[in-house]
Amino acid sequence: MKPDDANGRLPTEQRPFRVLLISGSQRRQYNCPGVDSKSRMLMLRMADRLPADWEIDLEDLGNVYGRARIQSCNACVSTSMALCVWPCNCYAKDDKAEPDLMWDLDLYARLDLADAWAFIGPVNWYGPPSNLKLLFDRLVCASGGNPDETRIGHKNPEMAMRLEHAPEWAELSVNHLEGRTAAFFCYGDDGANEVDDDGRPKKLRHKQWFPVDEEPFHDDRQAYAPLVWQCRYSGVEVPDALWRYARSGAGVPYADNQAEDMVRERDVMTAFDAWTDAFVDHVRTKGKVPPGRWRAFGYEPPRKGWEDLKLKWRDTRMRLGIPPEGSSPDVQQRLGLNRDVTLHPGRGESTRNSG
């Protein structure tokens, strides 16, 4: 059944199971590919096989013309774990300057509401699609992120660094989505019809530059290993049985490997349906997952007009080469490490006015 967010306020034992299924391919028929992806077909097929009394939330990360994209992670955590706010406050819902699909689609709240997640997508260049990787990059805040931005003046790095050393930080920094289950089904074509019988690209003139036995991995499900291990690092359970790969469309032109072609590959469909059934069995047996203390569902960001004015003043002084005394930028500037004083930080390094 369709999800009802109001159930997220019920006690765990009273609400229905809820799962979030995500199609991770970039392709949508409403952009220049002009054709929907195989992962979208698989997502819908999975939804049709799930129990009728479960809430089934669906999302397609494919690129749609004119729609916001998932913004990149700004790596706040590398400045200070306390600067990385849960849920992410680098961006905001309906922001005109930096539109962000994570916030516009309420994905933080939807991930929070679900007992389990299922990610379906292709292998692109030995890894997951860019949009899926971006989503996981933006989930770094779920792993120990700061649930109270008022303690750091919205986004003040010096305040965050001090908080990270404070005694109360141990209580604030927790895995906010811990206990949920994540499942991954990825598929690939082994280079379609672009490779020779020896596994090397046909168009490659210097074939000695492509030692087949040194490719990144021979178990192709490992293409999604960074996502799997990020989940496990953050307390999200990924059983081996729910992390699978299927080979589809190998040896044929890309034009002959669409959703309508994949659905006729009996081995692939059998493997996918078995993965879906294993997902159902695991989620049902495990039971519903209680929410964490600091939830993305129902989150209302605090007003921050005054804090933003102070951060703007800090930014202006940084552009003029006057960083906060004793701060990391101050030390770096004095040591000549990053040489990043400029009134035009948006320009490329070759054209801007660098100090």
WOUR-V285860 format. One record per residue. N is the residue number from 1. PHI is phi in degrees with one decimal (NA if undefined). PSI is psi in whole degrees, 0 to 359 (* if undefined). D_CENTER is the distance of its C-alpha to the mean C-alpha in whole Angstrom. Layout:
N PHI PSI D_CENTER
N PHI PSI D_CENTER
This chain:
1 NA 162 25
2 -68.1 147 23
3 -72.6 146 21
4 -121.9 107 23
5 -60.5 335 22
6 -60.1 334 25
7 -67.0 341 25
8 -66.1 346 22
9 -94.2 354 25
10 -79.2 157 27
11 -56.7 147 28
12 -53.5 318 26
13 -70.9 343 29
14 -96.0 340 30
15 -87.4 160 26
16 -76.0 164 25
17 -59.5 146 23
18 -136.0 133 19
19 -129.7 151 17
20 -117.3 121 13
21 -107.5 131 13
22 -126.4 125 11
23 -87.6 118 12
24 -96.2 359 10
25 -68.9 154 13
26 -77.7 340 13
27 -78.4 136 17
28 -142.6 149 18
29 -71.7 353 22
30 -100.0 29 22
31 -146.8 188 21
32 -61.8 338 23
33 -61.2 326 22
34 71.2 2 24
35 -141.7 138 23
36 -72.2 160 21
37 -86.3 165 19
38 -68.3 325 20
39 -65.8 328 16
40 -65.0 316 17
41 -58.9 316 21
42 -67.1 321 19
43 -58.7 314 17
44 -68.2 322 20
45 -62.2 318 23
46 -62.7 315 21
47 -58.0 322 21
48 -68.8 340 25
49 -96.6 353 25
50 -80.1 158 24
51 -56.6 140 26
52 -65.9 336 28
53 -92.7 7 28
54 -91.2 147 24
55 -80.9 123 22
56 -116.4 110 19
57 -100.0 130 17
58 -119.1 145 15
59 -149.6 139 13
60 -113.6 120 13
61 -87.4 6 10
62 -59.3 151 13
63 -74.9 125 15
64 -114.4 134 18
65 -56.7 128 20
66 83.5 353 21
67 -87.1 152 17
68 -59.2 156 15
69 -112.8 162 12
70 -70.1 118 9
71 -70.6 153 10
72 -68.8 151 10
73 -68.0 137 9
74 -89.2 3 13
75 60.5 38 13
76 -57.4 325 16
77 -60.0 333 15
78 -75.6 343 18
79 -82.7 313 20
80 -166.8 137 20
81 -57.6 328 18
82 -73.7 346 20
83 -83.5 342 19
84 -87.7 104 15
85 -92.2 140 15
86 -105.0 125 14
87 -73.8 161 13
88 -45.7 126 12
89 -110.7 17 15
90 -70.9 334 15
91 -132.1 173 15
92 -146.1 160 16
93 -65.4 137 17
94 59.1 32 19
95 -76.3 126 19
96 -78.7 326 21
97 -74.5 318 21
98 -133.1 73 17
99 -60.8 133 16
100 -129.9 122 12
101 -67.9 329 11
102 -56.5 315 9
103 -81.0 320 12
104 -63.3 329 14
105 -98.8 8 13
106 54.2 40 13
107 -69.1 329 10
108 -61.5 314 10
109 -65.6 321 14
110 -70.5 324 13
111 -65.1 321 11
112 -65.0 319 14
113 -71.2 335 16
114 -85.7 146 15
115 -77.4 330 17
116 -150.9 154 15
117 -124.0 147 12
118 -128.0 123 13
119 -111.8 129 10
120 -127.0 129 13
121 -172.2 167 13
122 -81.3 169 15
123 -95.9 119 15
124 -115.1 114 16
125 51.1 53 18
126 66.8 22 17
127 -159.3 178 13
128 -74.1 161 10
129 -59.7 156 10
130 -58.5 317 9
131 -63.6 321 7
132 -68.4 320 5
133 -64.6 320 5
134 -60.9 318 5
135 -58.2 314 2
136 -71.3 325 2
137 -57.8 320 5
138 -76.5 354 5
139 -93.6 8 6
140 -59.8 330 9
141 -66.6 341 11
142 -73.6 342 11
143 -102.0 79 13
144 87.0 12 16
145 -68.6 159 15
146 -75.9 117 18
147 -85.6 4 19
148 -138.6 90 22
149 -70.0 345 21
150 -65.2 337 25
151 -75.6 348 26
152 -126.1 23 25
153 56.8 42 26
154 75.0 303 23
155 -159.2 40 22
156 -88.9 116 25
157 -66.6 326 24
158 -68.1 319 27
159 -64.1 322 27
160 -65.6 319 24
161 -62.9 322 25
162 -67.6 319 28
163 -63.1 323 26
164 -63.3 336 25
165 -94.3 356 28
166 -83.0 153 29
167 -60.1 326 30
168 -72.4 349 28
169 -64.0 327 25
170 -60.2 326 25
171 -77.5 327 25
172 -77.0 324 22
173 -89.0 98 20
174 -133.2 169 19
175 -83.3 107 16
176 -75.0 341 15
177 -114.8 19 13
178 -60.8 144 16
179 101.0 341 18
180 -75.1 168 15
181 -110.3 138 15
182 -122.3 136 12
183 -122.8 146 14
184 -132.0 129 13
185 -126.2 113 15
186 -119.4 157 15
187 -143.3 157 18
188 -154.7 166 20
189 -111.1 7 23
190 54.3 36 25
191 87.6 9 25
192 51.3 231 27
193 -100.1 20 31
194 -91.0 355 30
195 -113.6 150 31
196 -77.4 177 34
197 -62.2 336 36
198 -87.2 2 35
199 89.2 3 31
200 -95.6 150 32
201 -61.4 135 31
202 -64.3 326 34
203 -82.8 355 34
204 -79.6 122 33
205 -76.3 319 37
206 -102.6 83 36
207 -69.2 342 35
208 -67.5 344 36
209 -79.6 359 33
210 -127.6 76 31
211 -72.3 107 32
212 -58.1 322 30
213 -72.4 356 31
214 -110.0 12 28
215 -58.6 156 25
216 -53.3 323 22
217 -161.4 157 22
218 -110.2 347 25
219 -96.9 101 23
220 -68.8 348 20
221 -66.9 341 18
222 -65.6 347 17
223 -59.9 334 15
224 -100.9 8 12
225 -57.6 320 13
226 -58.4 323 11
227 -71.9 318 8
228 -60.7 313 11
229 -74.6 334 13
230 -63.4 317 10
231 -59.9 309 10
232 -62.2 322 14
233 -60.4 327 14
234 -95.4 10 13
235 84.2 11 16
236 -94.3 127 14
237 -78.7 128 16
238 -127.3 92 15
239 -64.7 146 19
240 -56.2 325 20
241 -66.5 341 22
242 -103.0 16 18
243 -124.6 100 17
244 -134.2 159 19
245 -130.0 144 19
246 -130.1 141 22
247 -93.4 124 24
248 -142.3 134 25
249 77.3 16 27
250 -67.1 136 28
251 84.7 358 31
252 -117.1 158 31
253 -61.2 152 30
254 -57.6 326 27
255 -62.6 339 29
256 -102.6 18 30
257 -131.6 65 26
258 -103.4 181 25
259 -58.2 321 24
260 -70.0 340 28
261 -84.1 316 28
262 -59.7 321 26
263 -64.2 342 27
264 -91.1 356 30
265 -85.4 101 29
266 -59.6 318 31
267 -63.4 320 29
268 -67.7 315 26
269 -66.7 323 26
270 -63.6 317 28
271 -64.9 318 25
272 -66.5 316 22
273 -65.0 324 25
274 -66.2 321 25
275 -62.5 317 22
276 -60.2 314 21
277 -64.3 322 25
278 -65.7 323 23
279 -60.5 312 20
280 -60.3 313 23
281 -61.5 317 25
282 -67.1 313 23
283 -63.9 316 21
284 -64.7 317 25
285 -67.4 320 27
286 -68.1 321 24
287 93.5 176 25
288 -73.1 151 23
289 -104.0 121 21
290 -64.9 148 22
291 -71.3 160 20
292 -78.3 177 19
293 -68.1 318 22
294 -110.3 110 20
295 -100.0 146 18
296 -79.0 328 15
297 -66.7 126 17
298 81.6 4 20
299 -70.3 134 19
300 -121.8 114 21
301 -63.2 141 21
302 -69.7 155 24
303 -67.2 142 26
304 -143.2 33 26
305 -57.9 309 29
306 -66.6 319 31
307 -63.0 320 28
308 -67.6 326 27
309 -63.2 318 30
310 -66.5 322 31
311 -68.2 326 27
312 -65.2 320 29
313 -63.6 319 32
314 -60.2 315 30
315 -61.9 317 28
316 -61.5 316 32
317 -65.9 324 34
318 -62.1 319 31
319 -64.0 332 32
320 -90.1 3 35
321 81.4 28 35
322 -124.2 72 36
323 -72.2 162 33
324 -56.0 134 33
325 -59.9 130 36
326 82.1 358 35
327 -75.6 167 31
328 -59.5 315 29
329 -60.3 326 29
330 -64.1 314 33
331 -64.5 316 33
332 -61.8 321 31
333 -65.8 317 33
334 -66.7 329 37
335 -86.7 355 36
336 68.2 34 35
337 -82.0 308 32
338 -107.3 341 29
339 45.6 58 32
340 -116.3 31 29
341 -83.6 119 32
342 -163.8 147 32
343 -86.7 356 32
344 -131.8 65 30
345 -65.9 342 27
346 -78.2 348 25
347 -78.8 160 27
348 -68.2 158 27
349 -62.0 332 29
350 -79.3 346 32
351 -119.8 343 33
352 -80.6 167 32
353 -90.4 92 35
354 -91.5 146 34
355 -84.0 * 36
